[in-house]
Amino acid sequence: MIIQGIDDYMLPCLTKKYLGFDCLGCGMQRAAAFLFKGEFVAAFKMYPAIYPLIVLVFFLGLNMFLEFKHSEKIKIILILITIIFIVGNFLIKLYYH
């Protein structure tokens, strides 16, 4: 019996396939797989925006049920941090690959 790896179930990046360069989300699936395996450093190296993204999603979910003082400012800051990580990662990959 052949056991398939997690890579066999990941969606392909159409940007990379047809245009030849990584998209803004390239690496997110593998980073999530590394997180589930407990490989936190590897997840960060694969897609550095994974941690700000998790914090953002967690805060948005929590904010649906609880009210926080200055929640709008917190959301904006978390969104900006996440965008900076996503775009920074994209530019680094674009430059070094």
Number of C-alpha atoms within 10 A of each C-alpha: 3 4 5 8 8 10 11 8 8 11 8 12 16 13 13 12 10 8 10 10 16 18 19 18 15 21 21 17 19 17 24 19 17 17 17 11 11 11 13 15 12 16 24 18 13 19 22 20 24 23 18 19 18 12 14 20 15 11 17 16 11 12 14 8 8 10 9 11 7 8 14 11 10 15 16 12 13 19 17 13 15 21 16 14 20 21 15 15 22 18 15 10 15 12 8 6 8
